[in-house]
Amino acid sequence: MKWTFETRGAVPAELHGGGRFVLPRRKFVPAYVRAFEEGLLHERAKHAVDSLRSCRVCPRDCQIDRFNN
């Protein structure tokens, strides 16, 4: 069976390029920079630190307070 994709025109132009992600550097903005510019980075960092007070970061789900030894 041969697979064909008829929706190739629906793929953004930045994703074409021989299987490589192609986006001009001048247009690329890292997600963390965009979050900072939108005022979201501080809140996300605060939430990440608060999540360590009842830790559920790893699969152990131990809920230990990482800030109290």
ABEGO torsion letter per residue (X at the ends): XBBBBAAAAABBAAABGGGBBBBBAAABBBAAAAAAAAGAAAAAAAAAAAAAABBAABAAGAGBBAABX
